[in-house]
Amino acid sequence: MSRSLVALILLLVVIVGGLFLLSGRATERPTTQVEKAVSLGNLQ
C-alpha cells in the first residue's frame, strides 16, 4: 500500500474514533431550579 493510502485510512480511523468519543460524552443534565430573592422595587 502507498503511504498516502495508509495516511488516509489512519486519518479516517482517528476522525471516526473522535466522533464516537464525543458522542459518548454528550450527556443530558437535569434542569435545576434557581430561586432568587427579588425586592419589591424591581417589580414595578
Secondary structure as UniProt FT lines:
FT   HELIX           3..25
FT   HELIX           40..43
//
